[in-house]
Amino acid sequence: MAGVILSIDGMSSDYCKIAVEKALGGLGVDVDVNLAEKTVSIEYDPSRVELGQIIGAIEGQGYRVL
């Protein structure tokens, strides 16, 4: 397993939190969204999903990964 914490621009509400969790849930990763810090902590298996896919899923919801 690998872990990463990503800073997300534009994430500000519970709707944002749910949108990011749903987008990443489909990739089979463990997600912890922190709205106050505008970060997402992710635990994932690099043999099953690449970091680029994770970032793409977040950005596909209209947010920008910093």
PQR file of N, CA, C, O and H, with PARSE charges and radii, in Angstrom:
ATOM      1  N   MET A   1       0.840  -1.188   0.000 -0.4000 1.5000
ATOM      2  CA  MET A   1       0.000   0.000   0.000 -0.0000 2.0000
ATOM      3  C   MET A   1       0.878   1.242   0.000  0.5500 1.7000
ATOM      4  O   MET A   1       1.988   1.254   0.531 -0.5500 1.4000
ATOM      5  N   ALA A   2       0.338   2.284  -0.614 -0.4000 1.5000
ATOM      6  CA  ALA A   2       1.018   3.573  -0.644 -0.0000 2.0000
ATOM      7  C   ALA A   2       0.044   4.619  -0.131  0.5500 1.7000
ATOM      8  O   ALA A   2      -1.169   4.414  -0.149 -0.5500 1.4000
ATOM      9  H   ALA A   2      -0.564   2.275  -1.046  0.4000 1.0000
ATOM     10  N   GLY A   3       0.575   5.724   0.321 -0.4000 1.5000
ATOM     11  CA  GLY A   3      -0.266   6.799   0.814 -0.0000 2.0000
ATOM     12  C   GLY A   3       0.201   8.134   0.273  0.5500 1.7000
ATOM     13  O   GLY A   3       1.387   8.351   0.030 -0.5500 1.4000
ATOM     14  H   GLY A   3       1.561   5.891   0.336  0.4000 1.0000
ATOM     15  N   VAL A   4      -0.770   9.029   0.091 -0.4000 1.5000
ATOM     16  CA  VAL A   4      -0.452  10.363  -0.401 -0.0000 2.0000
ATOM     17  C   VAL A   4      -1.482  11.338   0.158  0.5500 1.7000
ATOM     18  O   VAL A   4      -2.645  10.986   0.352 -0.5500 1.4000
ATOM     19  H   VAL A   4      -1.735   8.853   0.289  0.4000 1.0000
ATOM     20  N   ILE A   5      -1.045  12.555   0.413 -0.4000 1.5000
ATOM     21  CA  ILE A   5      -1.962  13.624   0.807 -0.0000 2.0000
ATOM     22  C   ILE A   5      -1.903  14.675  -0.290  0.5500 1.7000
ATOM     23  O   ILE A   5      -0.838  15.205  -0.607 -0.5500 1.4000
ATOM     24  H   ILE A   5      -0.100  12.841   0.256  0.4000 1.0000
ATOM     25  N   LEU A   6      -3.080  14.970  -0.871 -0.4000 1.5000
ATOM     26  CA  LEU A   6      -3.158  15.932  -1.959 -0.0000 2.0000
ATOM     27  C   LEU A   6      -3.902  17.174  -1.506  0.5500 1.7000
ATOM     28  O   LEU A   6      -4.920  17.074  -0.821 -0.5500 1.4000
ATOM     29  H   LEU A   6      -3.945  14.540  -0.614  0.4000 1.0000
ATOM     30  N   SER A   7      -3.402  18.347  -1.882 -0.4000 1.5000
ATOM     31  CA  SER A   7      -4.105  19.606  -1.651 -0.0000 2.0000
ATOM     32  C   SER A   7      -5.040  19.842  -2.823  0.5500 1.7000
ATOM     33  O   SER A   7      -4.654  19.679  -3.980 -0.5500 1.4000
ATOM     34  H   SER A   7      -2.575  18.429  -2.439  0.4000 1.0000
ATOM     35  N   ILE A   8      -6.280  20.231  -2.515 -0.4000 1.5000
ATOM     36  CA  ILE A   8      -7.304  20.383  -3.539 -0.0000 2.0000
ATOM     37  C   ILE A   8      -7.817  21.816  -3.551  0.5500 1.7000
ATOM     38  O   ILE A   8      -8.236  22.337  -2.517 -0.5500 1.4000
ATOM     39  H   ILE A   8      -6.594  20.364  -1.575  0.4000 1.0000
ATOM     40  N   ASP A   9      -7.785  22.451  -4.711 -0.4000 1.5000
ATOM     41  CA  ASP A   9      -8.303  23.803  -4.867 -0.0000 2.0000
ATOM     42  C   ASP A   9      -9.774  23.745  -5.253  0.5500 1.7000
ATOM     43  O   ASP A   9     -10.151  22.995  -6.154 -0.5500 1.4000
ATOM     44  H   ASP A   9      -7.444  22.027  -5.551  0.4000 1.0000
ATOM     45  N   GLY A  10     -10.604  24.529  -4.579 -0.4000 1.5000
ATOM     46  CA  GLY A  10     -12.014  24.611  -4.919 -0.0000 2.0000
ATOM     47  C   GLY A  10     -12.927  23.743  -4.071  0.5500 1.7000
ATOM     48  O   GLY A  10     -14.140  23.738  -4.282 -0.5500 1.4000
ATOM     49  H   GLY A  10     -10.298  25.138  -3.848  0.4000 1.0000
ATOM     50  N   MET A  11     -12.381  23.023  -3.137 -0.4000 1.5000
ATOM     51  CA  MET A  11     -13.176  22.139  -2.292 -0.0000 2.0000
ATOM     52  C   MET A  11     -13.583  22.906  -1.032  0.5500 1.7000
ATOM     53  O   MET A  11     -12.729  23.302  -0.239 -0.5500 1.4000
ATOM     54  H   MET A  11     -11.396  23.027  -2.966  0.4000 1.0000
ATOM     55  N   SER A  12     -14.926  23.121  -0.849 -0.4000 1.5000
ATOM     56  CA  SER A  12     -15.325  23.973   0.260 -0.0000 2.0000
ATOM     57  C   SER A  12     -16.586  23.541   1.018  0.5500 1.7000
ATOM     58  O   SER A  12     -16.930  24.155   2.027 -0.5500 1.4000
ATOM     59  H   SER A  12     -15.619  22.800  -1.494  0.4000 1.0000
ATOM     60  N   SER A  13     -17.268  22.514   0.558 -0.4000 1.5000
ATOM     61  CA  SER A  13     -18.538  22.150   1.196 -0.0000 2.0000
ATOM     62  C   SER A  13     -18.680  20.634   1.326  0.5500 1.7000
ATOM     63  O   SER A  13     -17.863  19.868   0.816 -0.5500 1.4000
ATOM     64  H   SER A  13     -16.988  22.015  -0.262  0.4000 1.0000
ATOM     65  N   ASP A  14     -19.734  20.229   2.019 -0.4000 1.5000
ATOM     66  CA  ASP A  14     -20.006  18.793   2.126 -0.0000 2.0000
ATOM     67  C   ASP A  14     -20.271  18.184   0.757  0.5500 1.7000
ATOM     68  O   ASP A  14     -19.922  17.027   0.520 -0.5500 1.4000
ATOM     69  H   ASP A  14     -20.398  20.852   2.433  0.4000 1.0000
ATOM     70  N   TYR A  15     -20.885  18.947  -0.153 -0.4000 1.5000
ATOM     71  CA  TYR A  15     -21.097  18.456  -1.516 -0.0000 2.0000
ATOM     72  C   TYR A  15     -19.753  18.128  -2.158  0.5500 1.7000
ATOM     73  O   TYR A  15     -19.605  17.088  -2.800 -0.5500 1.4000
ATOM     74  H   TYR A  15     -21.168  19.887   0.039  0.4000 1.0000
ATOM     75  N   CYS A  16     -18.785  19.005  -1.987 -0.4000 1.5000
ATOM     76  CA  CYS A  16     -17.443  18.787  -2.548 -0.0000 2.0000
ATOM     77  C   CYS A  16     -16.841  17.502  -1.970  0.5500 1.7000
ATOM     78  O   CYS A  16     -16.273  16.685  -2.695 -0.5500 1.4000
ATOM     79  H   CYS A  16     -18.905  19.850  -1.466  0.4000 1.0000
ATOM     80  N   LYS A  17     -16.975  17.345  -0.670 -0.4000 1.5000
ATOM     81  CA  LYS A  17     -16.437  16.158   0.006 -0.0000 2.0000
ATOM     82  C   LYS A  17     -17.044  14.891  -0.572  0.5500 1.7000
ATOM     83  O   LYS A  17     -16.328  13.937  -0.875 -0.5500 1.4000
ATOM     84  H   LYS A  17     -17.436  18.008  -0.081  0.4000 1.0000
ATOM     85  N   ILE A  18     -18.358  14.880  -0.724 -0.4000 1.5000
ATOM     86  CA  ILE A  18     -19.045  13.704  -1.260 -0.0000 2.0000
ATOM     87  C   ILE A  18     -18.632  13.436  -2.706  0.5500 1.7000
ATOM     88  O   ILE A  18     -18.425  12.284  -3.087 -0.5500 1.4000
ATOM     89  H   ILE A  18     -18.940  15.655  -0.477  0.4000 1.0000
ATOM     90  N   ALA A  19     -18.510  14.485  -3.508 -0.4000 1.5000
ATOM     91  CA  ALA A  19     -18.125  14.326  -4.912 -0.0000 2.0000
ATOM     92  C   ALA A  19     -16.740  13.688  -5.039  0.5500 1.7000
ATOM     93  O   ALA A  19     -16.534  12.799  -5.865 -0.5500 1.4000
ATOM     94  H   ALA A  19     -18.678  15.420  -3.198  0.4000 1.0000
ATOM     95  N   VAL A  20     -15.800  14.143  -4.220 -0.4000 1.5000
ATOM     96  CA  VAL A  20     -14.440  13.592  -4.264 -0.0000 2.0000
ATOM     97  C   VAL A  20     -14.437  12.152  -3.762  0.5500 1.7000
ATOM     98  O   VAL A  20     -13.786  11.290  -4.353 -0.5500 1.4000
ATOM     99  H   VAL A  20     -15.967  14.866  -3.549  0.4000 1.0000
ATOM    100  N   GLU A  21     -15.157  11.890  -2.680 -0.4000 1.5000
ATOM    101  CA  GLU A  21     -15.216  10.523  -2.145 -0.0000 2.0000
ATOM    102  C   GLU A  21     -15.817   9.558  -3.161  0.5500 1.7000
ATOM    103  O   GLU A  21     -15.316   8.446  -3.326 -0.5500 1.4000
ATOM    104  H   GLU A  21     -15.685  12.591  -2.200  0.4000 1.0000
ATOM    105  N   LYS A  22     -16.880   9.968  -3.842 -0.4000 1.5000
ATOM    106  CA  LYS A  22     -17.505   9.099  -4.847 -0.0000 2.0000
ATOM    107  C   LYS A  22     -16.569   8.848  -6.028  0.5500 1.7000
ATOM    108  O   LYS A  22     -16.445   7.719  -6.503 -0.5500 1.4000
ATOM    109  H   LYS A  22     -17.287  10.871  -3.708  0.4000 1.0000
ATOM    110  N   ALA A  23     -15.920   9.896  -6.490 -0.4000 1.5000
ATOM    111  CA  ALA A  23     -15.007   9.752  -7.630 -0.0000 2.0000
ATOM    112  C   ALA A  23     -13.873   8.788  -7.308  0.5500 1.7000
ATOM    113  O   ALA A  23     -13.492   7.971  -8.146 -0.5500 1.4000
ATOM    114  H   ALA A  23     -16.020  10.813  -6.104  0.4000 1.0000
ATOM    115  N   LEU A  24     -13.337   8.883  -6.099 -0.4000 1.5000
ATOM    116  CA  LEU A  24     -12.215   8.022  -5.721 -0.0000 2.0000
ATOM    117  C   LEU A  24     -12.673   6.639  -5.278  0.5500 1.7000
ATOM    118  O   LEU A  24     -11.933   5.666  -5.419 -0.5500 1.4000
ATOM    119  H   LEU A  24     -13.647   9.547  -5.419  0.4000 1.0000
ATOM    120  N   GLY A  25     -13.885   6.547  -4.744 -0.4000 1.5000
ATOM    121  CA  GLY A  25     -14.412   5.259  -4.311 -0.0000 2.0000
ATOM    122  C   GLY A  25     -14.473   4.253  -5.452  0.5500 1.7000
ATOM    123  O   GLY A  25     -14.281   3.055  -5.246 -0.5500 1.4000
ATOM    124  H   GLY A  25     -14.486   7.338  -4.629  0.4000 1.0000
ATOM    125  N   GLY A  26     -14.738   4.743  -6.641 -0.4000 1.5000
ATOM    126  CA  GLY A  26     -14.787   3.865  -7.803 -0.0000 2.0000
ATOM    127  C   GLY A  26     -13.433   3.285  -8.184  0.5500 1.7000
ATOM    128  O   GLY A  26     -13.357   2.326  -8.951 -0.5500 1.4000
ATOM    129  H   GLY A  26     -14.893   5.717  -6.808  0.4000 1.0000
ATOM    130  N   LEU A  27     -12.371   3.864  -7.650 -0.4000 1.5000
ATOM    131  CA  LEU A  27     -11.023   3.368  -7.946 -0.0000 2.0000
ATOM    132  C   LEU A  27     -10.543   2.341  -6.926  0.5500 1.7000
ATOM    133  O   LEU A  27      -9.481   1.744  -7.098 -0.5500 1.4000
ATOM    134  H   LEU A  27     -12.433   4.644  -7.026  0.4000 1.0000
ATOM    135  N   GLY A  28     -11.316   2.136  -5.873 -0.4000 1.5000
ATOM    136  CA  GLY A  28     -10.937   1.158  -4.857 -0.0000 2.0000
ATOM    137  C   GLY A  28      -9.835   1.638  -3.930  0.5500 1.7000
ATOM    138  O   GLY A  28      -8.969   0.861  -3.528 -0.5500 1.4000
ATOM    139  H   GLY A  28     -12.180   2.621  -5.734  0.4000 1.0000
ATOM    140  N   VAL A  29      -9.871   2.926  -3.592 -0.4000 1.5000
ATOM    141  CA  VAL A  29      -8.876   3.480  -2.673 -0.0000 2.0000
ATOM    142  C   VAL A  29      -9.582   3.900  -1.381  0.5500 1.7000
ATOM    143  O   VAL A  29     -10.798   4.092  -1.366 -0.5500 1.4000
ATOM    144  H   VAL A  29     -10.575   3.557  -3.918  0.4000 1.0000
ATOM    145  N   ASP A  30      -8.817   4.039  -0.305 -0.4000 1.5000
ATOM    146  CA  ASP A  30      -9.341   4.546   0.961 -0.0000 2.0000
ATOM    147  C   ASP A  30      -9.109   6.053   0.998  0.5500 1.7000
ATOM    148  O   ASP A  30      -8.001   6.521   0.735 -0.5500 1.4000
ATOM    149  H   ASP A  30      -7.829   3.883  -0.317  0.4000 1.0000
ATOM    150  N   VAL A  31     -10.155   6.809   1.324 -0.4000 1.5000
ATOM    151  CA  VAL A  31     -10.123   8.268   1.220 -0.0000 2.0000
ATOM    152  C   VAL A  31     -10.524   8.907   2.541  0.5500 1.7000
ATOM    153  O   VAL A  31     -11.454   8.451   3.205 -0.5500 1.4000
ATOM    154  H   VAL A  31     -11.055   6.429   1.538  0.4000 1.0000
ATOM    155  N   ASP A  32      -9.813   9.970   2.917 -0.4000 1.5000
ATOM    156  CA  ASP A  32     -10.196  10.795   4.059 -0.0000 2.0000
ATOM    157  C   ASP A  32     -10.091  12.254   3.618  0.5500 1.7000
ATOM    158  O   ASP A  32      -8.993  12.775   3.425 -0.5500 1.4000
ATOM    159  H   ASP A  32      -9.057  10.340   2.377  0.4000 1.0000
ATOM    160  N   VAL A  33     -11.246  12.910   3.462 -0.4000 1.5000
ATOM    161  CA  VAL A  33     -11.292  14.298   3.010 -0.0000 2.0000
ATOM    162  C   VAL A  33     -11.301  15.223   4.222  0.5500 1.7000
ATOM    163  O   VAL A  33     -12.085  15.029   5.151 -0.5500 1.4000
ATOM    164  H   VAL A  33     -12.139  12.487   3.619  0.4000 1.0000
ATOM    165  N   ASN A  34     -10.426  16.232   4.211 -0.4000 1.5000
ATOM    166  CA  ASN A  34     -10.382  17.235   5.273 -0.0000 2.0000
ATOM    167  C   ASN A  34     -10.748  18.582   4.647  0.5500 1.7000
ATOM    168  O   ASN A  34      -9.909  19.223   4.015 -0.5500 1.4000
ATOM    169  H   ASN A  34      -9.789  16.390   3.456  0.4000 1.0000
ATOM    170  N   LEU A  35     -12.000  19.009   4.825 -0.4000 1.5000
ATOM    171  CA  LEU A  35     -12.452  20.269   4.231 -0.0000 2.0000
ATOM    172  C   LEU A  35     -11.720  21.473   4.811  0.5500 1.7000
ATOM    173  O   LEU A  35     -11.390  22.400   4.071 -0.5500 1.4000
ATOM    174  H   LEU A  35     -12.682  18.488   5.339  0.4000 1.0000
ATOM    175  N   ALA A  36     -11.460  21.482   6.106 -0.4000 1.5000
ATOM    176  CA  ALA A  36     -10.806  22.617   6.748 -0.0000 2.0000
ATOM    177  C   ALA A  36      -9.424  22.882   6.145  0.5500 1.7000
ATOM    178  O   ALA A  36      -9.033  24.033   5.952 -0.5500 1.4000
ATOM    179  H   ALA A  36     -11.728  20.729   6.707  0.4000 1.0000
ATOM    180  N   GLU A  37      -8.702  21.820   5.854 -0.4000 1.5000
ATOM    181  CA  GLU A  37      -7.356  21.964   5.294 -0.0000 2.0000
ATOM    182  C   GLU A  37      -7.334  21.855   3.779  0.5500 1.7000
ATOM    183  O   GLU A  37      -6.295  22.056   3.152 -0.5500 1.4000
ATOM    184  H   GLU A  37      -9.020  20.885   6.011  0.4000 1.0000
ATOM    185  N   LYS A  38      -8.500  21.531   3.181 -0.4000 1.5000
ATOM    186  CA  LYS A  38      -8.628  21.340   1.729 -0.0000 2.0000
ATOM    187  C   LYS A  38      -7.631  20.296   1.212  0.5500 1.7000
ATOM    188  O   LYS A  38      -6.923  20.507   0.227 -0.5500 1.4000
ATOM    189  H   LYS A  38      -9.345  21.367   3.690  0.4000 1.0000
ATOM    190  N   THR A  39      -7.608  19.151   1.928 -0.4000 1.5000
ATOM    191  CA  THR A  39      -6.725  18.051   1.550 -0.0000 2.0000
ATOM    192  C   THR A  39      -7.504  16.746   1.468  0.5500 1.7000
ATOM    193  O   THR A  39      -8.591  16.607   2.029 -0.5500 1.4000
ATOM    194  H   THR A  39      -8.184  18.980   2.728  0.4000 1.0000
ATOM    195  N   VAL A  40      -6.921  15.807   0.761 -0.4000 1.5000
ATOM    196  CA  VAL A  40      -7.450  14.455   0.679 -0.0000 2.0000
ATOM    197  C   VAL A  40      -6.301  13.502   0.972  0.5500 1.7000
ATOM    198  O   VAL A  40      -5.276  13.526   0.290 -0.5500 1.4000
ATOM    199  H   VAL A  40      -6.037  15.920   0.306  0.4000 1.0000
ATOM    200  N   SER A  41      -6.475  12.662   1.993 -0.4000 1.5000
ATOM    201  CA  SER A  41      -5.501  11.616   2.309 -0.0000 2.0000
ATOM    202  C   SER A  41      -5.984  10.340   1.635  0.5500 1.7000
ATOM    203  O   SER A  41      -7.143   9.950   1.781 -0.5500 1.4000
ATOM    204  H   SER A  41      -7.307  12.644   2.547  0.4000 1.0000
ATOM    205  N   ILE A  42      -5.094   9.697   0.902 -0.4000 1.5000
ATOM    206  CA  ILE A  42      -5.478   8.531   0.115 -0.0000 2.0000
ATOM    207  C   ILE A  42      -4.505   7.393   0.364  0.5500 1.7000
ATOM    208  O   ILE A  42      -3.290   7.575   0.297 -0.5500 1.4000
ATOM    209  H   ILE A  42      -4.153  10.014   0.783  0.4000 1.0000
ATOM    210  N   GLU A  43      -5.044   6.224   0.650 -0.4000 1.5000
ATOM    211  CA  GLU A  43      -4.273   4.983   0.736 -0.0000 2.0000
ATOM    212  C   GLU A  43      -4.676   4.140  -0.471  0.5500 1.7000
ATOM    213  O   GLU A  43      -5.862   3.912  -0.709 -0.5500 1.4000
ATOM    214  H   GLU A  43      -6.032   6.076   0.704  0.4000 1.0000
ATOM    215  N   TYR A  44      -3.684   3.681  -1.228 -0.4000 1.5000
ATOM    216  CA  TYR A  44      -4.001   2.924  -2.442 -0.0000 2.0000
ATOM    217  C   TYR A  44      -2.930   1.880  -2.730  0.5500 1.7000
ATOM    218  O   TYR A  44      -1.810   1.945  -2.222 -0.5500 1.4000
ATOM    219  H   TYR A  44      -2.721   3.867  -1.034  0.4000 1.0000
ATOM    220  N   ASP A  45      -3.311   0.926  -3.554 -0.4000 1.5000
ATOM    221  CA  ASP A  45      -2.409  -0.138  -3.987 -0.0000 2.0000
ATOM    222  C   ASP A  45      -1.865   0.252  -5.363  0.5500 1.7000
ATOM    223  O   ASP A  45      -2.605   0.210  -6.346 -0.5500 1.4000
ATOM    224  H   ASP A  45      -4.220   0.873  -3.966  0.4000 1.0000
ATOM    225  N   PRO A  46      -0.582   0.632  -5.453 -0.5600 1.5000
ATOM    226  CA  PRO A  46      -0.028   1.098  -6.720  0.2800 2.0000
ATOM    227  C   PRO A  46      -0.023   0.032  -7.828  0.5500 1.7000
ATOM    228  O   PRO A  46       0.152   0.364  -9.001 -0.5500 1.4000
ATOM    229  N   SER A  47      -0.209  -1.221  -7.468 -0.4000 1.5000
ATOM    230  CA  SER A  47      -0.284  -2.250  -8.507 -0.0000 2.0000
ATOM    231  C   SER A  47      -1.679  -2.305  -9.130  0.5500 1.7000
ATOM    232  O   SER A  47      -1.880  -2.960 -10.153 -0.5500 1.4000
ATOM    233  H   SER A  47      -0.351  -1.490  -6.516  0.4000 1.0000
ATOM    234  N   ARG A  48      -2.646  -1.612  -8.510 -0.4000 1.5000
ATOM    235  CA  ARG A  48      -4.029  -1.608  -9.011 -0.0000 2.0000
ATOM    236  C   ARG A  48      -4.467  -0.256  -9.564  0.5500 1.7000
ATOM    237  O   ARG A  48      -5.320  -0.193 -10.450 -0.5500 1.4000
ATOM    238  H   ARG A  48      -2.482  -1.080  -7.679  0.4000 1.0000
ATOM    239  N   VAL A  49      -3.892   0.816  -9.049 -0.4000 1.5000
ATOM    240  CA  VAL A  49      -4.269   2.159  -9.493 -0.0000 2.0000
ATOM    241  C   VAL A  49      -3.044   3.068  -9.431  0.5500 1.7000
ATOM    242  O   VAL A  49      -2.240   2.981  -8.503 -0.5500 1.4000
ATOM    243  H   VAL A  49      -3.200   0.765  -8.329  0.4000 1.0000
ATOM    244  N   GLU A  50      -2.913   3.938 -10.425 -0.4000 1.5000
ATOM    245  CA  GLU A  50      -1.779   4.856 -10.477 -0.0000 2.0000
ATOM    246  C   GLU A  50      -2.189   6.211  -9.907  0.5500 1.7000
ATOM    247  O   GLU A  50      -3.366   6.570  -9.922 -0.5500 1.4000
ATOM    248  H   GLU A  50      -3.566   4.009 -11.179  0.4000 1.0000
ATOM    249  N   LEU A  51      -1.219   6.948  -9.412 -0.4000 1.5000
ATOM    250  CA  LEU A  51      -1.480   8.261  -8.856 -0.0000 2.0000
ATOM    251  C   LEU A  51      -2.143   9.162  -9.897  0.5500 1.7000
ATOM    252  O   LEU A  51      -3.021   9.956  -9.559 -0.5500 1.4000
ATOM    253  H   LEU A  51      -0.263   6.656  -9.400  0.4000 1.0000
ATOM    254  N   GLY A  52      -1.738   9.047 -11.138 -0.4000 1.5000
ATOM    255  CA  GLY A  52      -2.341   9.849 -12.209 -0.0000 2.0000
ATOM    256  C   GLY A  52      -3.837   9.596 -12.362  0.5500 1.7000
ATOM    257  O   GLY A  52      -4.594  10.517 -12.668 -0.5500 1.4000
ATOM    258  H   GLY A  52      -1.025   8.402 -11.414  0.4000 1.0000
ATOM    259  N   GLN A  53      -4.262   8.363 -12.151 -0.4000 1.5000
ATOM    260  CA  GLN A  53      -5.689   8.042 -12.214 -0.0000 2.0000
ATOM    261  C   GLN A  53      -6.440   8.714 -11.062  0.5500 1.7000
ATOM    262  O   GLN A  53      -7.555   9.204 -11.238 -0.5500 1.4000
ATOM    263  H   GLN A  53      -3.647   7.615 -11.902  0.4000 1.0000
ATOM    264  N   ILE A  54      -5.826   8.729  -9.901 -0.4000 1.5000
ATOM    265  CA  ILE A  54      -6.428   9.357  -8.723 -0.0000 2.0000
ATOM    266  C   ILE A  54      -6.590  10.855  -8.967  0.5500 1.7000
ATOM    267  O   ILE A  54      -7.658  11.420  -8.732 -0.5500 1.4000
ATOM    268  H   ILE A  54      -4.920   8.331  -9.758  0.4000 1.0000
ATOM    269  N   ILE A  55      -5.535  11.481  -9.432 -0.4000 1.5000
ATOM    270  CA  ILE A  55      -5.592  12.917  -9.719 -0.0000 2.0000
ATOM    271  C   ILE A  55      -6.621  13.201 -10.805  0.5500 1.7000
ATOM    272  O   ILE A  55      -7.380  14.164 -10.700 -0.5500 1.4000
ATOM    273  H   ILE A  55      -4.667  11.023  -9.623  0.4000 1.0000
ATOM    274  N   GLY A  56      -6.654  12.379 -11.840 -0.4000 1.5000
ATOM    275  CA  GLY A  56      -7.623  12.556 -12.914 -0.0000 2.0000
ATOM    276  C   GLY A  56      -9.059  12.450 -12.424  0.5500 1.7000
ATOM    277  O   GLY A  56      -9.926  13.191 -12.886 -0.5500 1.4000
ATOM    278  H   GLY A  56      -6.037  11.597 -11.925  0.4000 1.0000
ATOM    279  N   ALA A  57      -9.317  11.543 -11.501 -0.4000 1.5000
ATOM    280  CA  ALA A  57     -10.670  11.382 -10.958 -0.0000 2.0000
ATOM    281  C   ALA A  57     -11.090  12.627 -10.172  0.5500 1.7000
ATOM    282  O   ALA A  57     -12.240  13.057 -10.257 -0.5500 1.4000
ATOM    283  H   ALA A  57      -8.612  10.941 -11.127  0.4000 1.0000
ATOM    284  N   ILE A  58     -10.173  13.195  -9.421 -0.4000 1.5000
ATOM    285  CA  ILE A  58     -10.471  14.413  -8.657 -0.0000 2.0000
ATOM    286  C   ILE A  58     -10.700  15.585  -9.610  0.5500 1.7000
ATOM    287  O   ILE A  58     -11.683  16.314  -9.478 -0.5500 1.4000
ATOM    288  H   ILE A  58      -9.238  12.845  -9.352  0.4000 1.0000
ATOM    289  N   GLU A  59      -9.803  15.763 -10.556 -0.4000 1.5000
ATOM    290  CA  GLU A  59      -9.928  16.865 -11.494 -0.0000 2.0000
ATOM    291  C   GLU A  59     -11.143  16.702 -12.402  0.5500 1.7000
ATOM    292  O   GLU A  59     -11.685  17.690 -12.896 -0.5500 1.4000
ATOM    293  H   GLU A  59      -9.004  15.171 -10.663  0.4000 1.0000
ATOM    294  N   GLY A  60     -11.570  15.468 -12.624 -0.4000 1.5000
ATOM    295  CA  GLY A  60     -12.764  15.209 -13.402 -0.0000 2.0000
ATOM    296  C   GLY A  60     -14.030  15.708 -12.719  0.5500 1.7000
ATOM    297  O   GLY A  60     -15.068  15.857 -13.363 -0.5500 1.4000
ATOM    298  H   GLY A  60     -11.129  14.664 -12.223  0.4000 1.0000
ATOM    299  N   GLN A  61     -13.949  15.963 -11.428 -0.4000 1.5000
ATOM    300  CA  GLN A  61     -15.084  16.505 -10.671 -0.0000 2.0000
ATOM    301  C   GLN A  61     -15.059  18.044 -10.641  0.5500 1.7000
ATOM    302  O   GLN A  61     -15.920  18.675 -10.028 -0.5500 1.4000
ATOM    303  H   GLN A  61     -13.106  15.841 -10.905  0.4000 1.0000
ATOM    304  N   GLY A  62     -14.069  18.630 -11.305 -0.4000 1.5000
ATOM    305  CA  GLY A  62     -13.991  20.093 -11.385 -0.0000 2.0000
ATOM    306  C   GLY A  62     -13.067  20.745 -10.387  0.5500 1.7000
ATOM    307  O   GLY A  62     -13.056  21.970 -10.266 -0.5500 1.4000
ATOM    308  H   GLY A  62     -13.369  18.117 -11.803  0.4000 1.0000
ATOM    309  N   TYR A  63     -12.289  19.952  -9.665 -0.4000 1.5000
ATOM    310  CA  TYR A  63     -11.343  20.493  -8.695 -0.0000 2.0000
ATOM    311  C   TYR A  63      -9.937  20.458  -9.272  0.5500 1.7000
ATOM    312  O   TYR A  63      -9.673  19.736 -10.234 -0.5500 1.4000
ATOM    313  H   TYR A  63     -12.298  18.957  -9.763  0.4000 1.0000
ATOM    314  N   ARG A  64      -9.047  21.228  -8.694 -0.4000 1.5000
ATOM    315  CA  ARG A  64      -7.661  21.248  -9.155 -0.0000 2.0000
ATOM    316  C   ARG A  64      -6.759  20.718  -8.051  0.5500 1.7000
ATOM    317  O   ARG A  64      -6.805  21.181  -6.911 -0.5500 1.4000
ATOM    318  H   ARG A  64      -9.261  21.814  -7.913  0.4000 1.0000
ATOM    319  N   VAL A  65      -5.941  19.743  -8.411 -0.4000 1.5000
ATOM    320  CA  VAL A  65      -4.973  19.183  -7.456 -0.0000 2.0000
ATOM    321  C   VAL A  65      -3.722  20.063  -7.524  0.5500 1.7000
ATOM    322  O   VAL A  65      -3.147  20.272  -8.593 -0.5500 1.4000
ATOM    323  H   VAL A  65      -5.904  19.367  -9.337  0.4000 1.0000
ATOM    324  N   LEU A  66      -3.319  20.568  -6.366 -0.4000 1.5000
ATOM    325  CA  LEU A  66      -2.150  21.476  -6.303 -0.0000 2.0000
ATOM    326  C   LEU A  66      -0.873  20.716  -6.057  0.5500 1.7000
ATOM    327  O   LEU A  66       0.198  21.317  -5.976 -0.5500 1.4000
ATOM    328  H   LEU A  66      -3.785  20.398  -5.498  0.4000 1.0000
TER
END
